């Protein structure tokens, strides 16, 4: 259960970072790259766009990998855990037939 909790925390952090990176981008050329000005500031606009693009793909890939790994660590699904639905050692219950009521005879 502890592994699953760790994966949930990591997935939440990656989702938060992915939201931030996507919100910084602007598909029409605005966003962070337009606010930086010319190519002389902070490595240039093209470098900022490349960084944001690569970080988006990296975080998205990391999110998919974490989701797949968390499904493997989900308690009770994999790794020798016994099924809680079917208990093989349980004795089968025998059904007891209901007692038969004598039929009433019609009165004349």
C-alpha positions in Angstrom: 0.0 0.0 0.0 2.9 2.3 0.7 4.2 2.0 -2.9 0.8 2.9 -4.3 0.7 6.0 -2.1 4.1 7.1 -3.3 3.0 6.7 -6.9 -0.1 8.8 -6.2 2.0 11.6 -4.8 4.4 11.4 -7.7 1.6 11.4 -10.2 0.0 14.4 -8.5 3.3 16.4 -8.7 3.9 15.5 -12.3 0.3 16.6 -13.2 0.8 19.9 -11.4 4.1 20.5 -13.3 2.5 19.6 -16.6 -0.4 22.0 -16.0 2.1 24.8 -15.3 4.1 24.1 -18.4 1.1 23.9 -20.6 -0.4 27.1 -19.2 2.9 29.0 -19.8 2.7 28.1 -23.5 0.5 30.0 -26.0 -0.3 28.3 -29.3 -0.4 31.6 -31.2 3.1 32.8 -30.2 2.2 34.7 -27.1 2.8 33.1 -23.8 6.2 33.2 -22.1 8.2 33.4 -25.3 6.6 36.7 -26.3 7.1 38.3 -22.9 10.8 37.7 -23.0 11.4 40.1 -25.9 14.3 39.7 -28.3 16.8 36.9 -28.8 19.3 38.6 -26.5 17.4 37.8 -23.3 17.6 34.5 -21.4 18.8 32.4 -24.3 16.3 33.7 -26.8 12.7 33.0 -27.7 13.4 29.9 -29.8 15.3 28.3 -26.9 12.3 29.0 -24.5 9.9 27.4 -27.0 12.1 24.4 -27.4 12.5 24.0 -23.6 8.7 24.2 -23.1 8.0 21.7 -25.9 10.6 19.2 -24.6 9.5 19.6 -21.0 5.8 19.0 -22.0 6.7 15.8 -23.8 9.0 14.6 -21.0 6.4 15.3 -18.3 3.6 13.6 -20.4 5.8 10.5 -20.9 6.7 10.4 -17.2 3.1 10.6 -16.3 2.2 7.6 -18.5 5.1 5.6 -17.0 4.1 6.4 -13.5 0.4 5.5 -14.2 1.5 2.1 -15.6 3.8 1.4 -12.7 1.2 2.4 -10.2 -1.2 -0.1 -11.7 1.3 -2.8 -11.1 1.7 -1.8 -7.4 -2.0 -1.6 -6.8 -2.8 -3.8 -3.7 -4.5 -7.1 -4.4 -4.1 -7.1 -8.2 -0.7 -8.6 -8.8 2.1 -10.4 -7.1 0.8 -13.4 -5.3 -2.0 -11.7 -3.3 -4.8 -14.0 -2.6 -8.2 -13.2 -4.0 -10.7 -11.8 -1.5 -13.6 -12.7 -3.6 -13.2 -16.5 -3.8 -12.0 -18.4 -0.8 -10.8 -21.8 -1.9 -10.6 -23.1 1.6 -14.2 -22.3 2.5 -16.6 -25.2 2.8 -19.6 -25.0 0.5 -22.9 -24.3 2.1 -25.5 -27.0 1.6 -29.0 -25.7 1.0 -31.6 -27.1 3.3 -35.0 -27.7 1.5 -37.9 -25.9 3.0 -40.4 -28.1 5.0 -43.3 -29.2 3.0 -46.7 -28.0 4.2 -49.5 -30.5 4.0 -52.1 -29.5 1.5 -55.5 -28.4 2.9 -58.5 -30.5 1.9 -61.5 -28.5 0.7 -64.5 -28.5 3.1 -67.9 -29.4 1.9 
